[in-house]
């Protein structure tokens, strides 16, 4: 088990959770969904003496990749995303940046497939395809450390929106129920917005999962 530290920075006008997952021993860090505010991310990395190794995107919406291009220039990083999301992140209509009147795109270099296991930060991560919010939405699961980064798929007490281009509400619920709810109760969930939670808490109390909505 790696000695991982999870830090969440709330960035951008939609208050998106940017996660910096650092290995305290190796000082390597993974950047997940870096929203607008590259200066804060760079400052935090310098303060902690972390060396970023990659950028992971849970999906291609603008508020989750606002700092990607600047961070790639600063550190020479590669960006990873699900293959099904490639079209979204590179379209101002799909990634919603046109809607917010600051059209921009980013180009990922590497692509995950569903269930792919990757060695990173001295441990293993599994990429889980969870479509519904977007066609290629993903969650990143660290089984040994029991950490799960869910983007806009699963929130504390809720799930992601499905009324944007490519969204599918029924598929989203199925993704959560079939892909995430089988995980252990004590897995800590770090969503794209709002507070963290656990799989057990969501299984017991999330009305979308319990079928009360």
C-alpha positions in Angstrom: 0.0 0.0 0.0 1.3 3.4 -1.0 1.4 6.3 1.5 -0.9 8.6 -0.4 -2.2 12.0 0.6 -5.3 13.4 -1.1 -5.7 17.2 -1.3 -8.7 18.9 -2.9 -8.5 22.4 -4.2 -11.9 24.0 -5.1 -11.2 26.0 -8.3 -13.1 27.8 -11.0 -16.4 29.5 -11.3 -18.4 26.3 -10.8 -16.3 25.3 -7.7 -14.8 22.2 -9.2 -12.8 19.8 -7.0 -9.2 19.5 -8.3 -7.4 16.7 -6.6 -3.7 16.4 -6.1 -2.8 12.8 -5.0 0.7 12.7 -3.6 2.9 9.9 -2.5 4.5 11.2 0.7 7.6 9.0 0.3 8.4 9.4 -3.4 7.1 12.9 -3.6 5.3 12.0 -6.9 1.9 13.5 -7.5 -1.1 12.9 -9.8 -3.3 15.7 -10.9 -7.0 14.8 -11.3 -9.4 17.2 -13.1 -7.3 20.4 -12.8 -9.8 23.2 -13.1 -9.0 26.9 -13.6 -6.3 28.2 -11.2 -3.0 26.8 -12.4 -1.2 29.2 -10.2 -2.7 27.7 -7.1 -1.9 24.2 -8.3 1.7 25.1 -9.1 2.1 26.9 -5.8 0.7 23.9 -3.8 3.1 21.5 -5.7 6.0 23.7 -4.9 5.1 24.1 -1.2 4.8 20.3 -0.8 7.8 19.6 -3.0 5.7 17.3 -5.1 6.7 16.3 -8.7 3.6 15.8 -10.9 3.7 12.7 -13.1 0.5 12.9 -15.1 -3.0 14.5 -15.5 -6.1 12.3 -15.3 -9.4 13.6 -16.5 -12.6 12.0 -15.3 -14.5 13.5 -18.3 -14.2 16.3 -20.9 -16.2 19.1 -19.5 -14.5 22.5 -19.5 -14.6 23.0 -15.7 -12.6 19.9 -15.2 -9.7 20.7 -17.5 -9.3 24.5 -17.2 -5.6 24.3 -16.2 -4.5 21.4 -18.3 -2.8 23.2 -21.1 -0.8 25.5 -18.7 0.2 22.6 -16.5 1.3 20.6 -19.6 3.6 23.5 -20.6 4.9 23.9 -17.1 5.7 20.3 -16.4 5.7 18.4 -19.7 2.9 16.1 -18.5 0.7 13.7 -20.5 -3.1 13.9 -20.1 -5.1 10.7 -19.8 -8.8 10.2 -20.5 -11.2 7.5 -21.6 -11.1 6.9 -25.3 -14.9 7.4 -25.5 -14.4 11.0 -24.3 -11.9 12.1 -26.9 -14.5 13.9 -29.1 -16.0 15.7 -26.1 -12.8 17.2 -24.7 -11.9 18.5 -28.2 -15.2 20.1 -29.0 -16.3 23.5 -27.6 -19.9 22.4 -28.0 -19.5 19.1 -26.2 -17.1 20.3 -23.5 -19.4 23.3 -22.7 -16.7 25.9 -23.0 -18.7 27.6 -25.7 -21.7 27.8 -23.4 -19.6 29.7 -20.8 -18.2 32.0 -23.6 -14.6 31.1 -23.2 -14.2 28.5 -26.0 -11.2 26.2 -25.5 -10.1 22.6 -26.0 -7.3 20.4 -24.8 -5.8 17.4 -26.6 -5.2 14.2 -24.5 -2.2 12.1 -25.4 -3.2 8.8 -23.7 -6.4 6.9 -23.5 -7.8 4.4 -20.9 -10.0 1.5 -21.6 -12.6 0.2 -19.2 -11.0 -1.9 -16.4 -7.5 -1.0 -17.3 -5.0 -1.3 -14.5 -2.1 1.2 -14.3 0.9 1.4 -12.0 1.1 5.0 -10.7 2.3 6.6 -7.5 3.8 3.3 -6.4 0.4 1.5 -6.4 -2.3 0.3 -8.8 -5.1 2.3 -10.2 -8.1 0.9 -12.1 -9.9 3.1 -14.7 -13.7 2.4 -14.6 -15.9 3.6 -17.5 -19.1 5.1 -16.0 -21.0 6.6 -18.9 -24.2 8.7 -18.4 -23.0 12.2 -17.4 -21.0 12.0 -20.6 -20.3 9.0 -22.9 -16.8 8.5 -21.7 -17.0 9.5 -18.1 -14.6 7.6 -15.8 -13.8 6.9 -12.2 -10.3 6.2 -10.9 -10.1 3.5 -8.2 -7.1 2.8 -6.0 -8.1 -0.6 -4.4 -5.3 -1.0 -1.9 -5.8 2.5 -0.5 -9.6 2.4 -1.0 -9.8 5.7 -2.8 -12.3 6.5 -5.6 -12.4 9.6 -7.7 -15.8 9.9 -9.4 -15.8 13.2 -11.3 -19.4 14.1 -12.0 -20.7 10.5 -11.9 -21.4 10.2 -8.2 -21.7 12.9 -5.6 -22.5 12.9 -1.9 -26.3 12.3 -1.9 -26.7 12.7 -5.6 -25.4 11.8 -9.1 -24.3 13.9 -12.0 -26.5 15.8 -14.5 -27.6 14.0 -17.6 -29.2 16.9 -19.5 -26.0 18.0 -21.3 -25.0 16.8 -24.8 -24.3 13.0 -24.6 -26.0 12.6 -21.3 -28.2 9.6 -20.4 -29.8 9.5 -17.0 -30.7 5.8 -17.1 -27.2 4.9 -18.2 -25.7 7.0 -15.4 -27.7 5.3 -12.7 -26.8 1.9 -14.2 -23.1 2.9 -14.2 -23.3 3.8 -10.5 -25.2 0.8 -9.5 -23.3 -1.8 -11.5 -19.8 -0.3 -11.5 -19.5 1.5 -8.2 -21.9 0.1 -5.6 -20.2 -3.4 -5.6 -17.1 -1.7 -4.1 -16.4 -2.0 -0.4 -18.4 0.2 2.1 -15.2 1.9 3.4 -14.0 3.2 0.0 -13.6 6.9 0.2 -15.3 8.8 -2.6 -13.9 12.0 -3.9 -16.4 13.6 -6.3 -16.0 16.4 -8.8 -18.1 18.8 -6.8 -19.0 19.0 -3.1 -17.8 17.0 -0.1 -16.3 13.6 0.0 -18.3 10.5 1.1 -18.0 6.7 1.2 -19.5 4.0 -0.9 -21.3 2.7 2.2 -22.9 6.1 2.9 -24.1 6.4 -0.7 -25.5 2.8 -0.8 -27.5 3.5 2.3 -28.7 7.1 1.9 -28.3 8.3 -1.8 -31.9 8.5 -3.0 -30.9 8.0 -6.7 -29.3 4.7 -5.8 -32.0 3.6 -3.4 -34.6 4.3 -6.1 -36.6 6.8 -4.1 -36.4 9.5 -6.8 
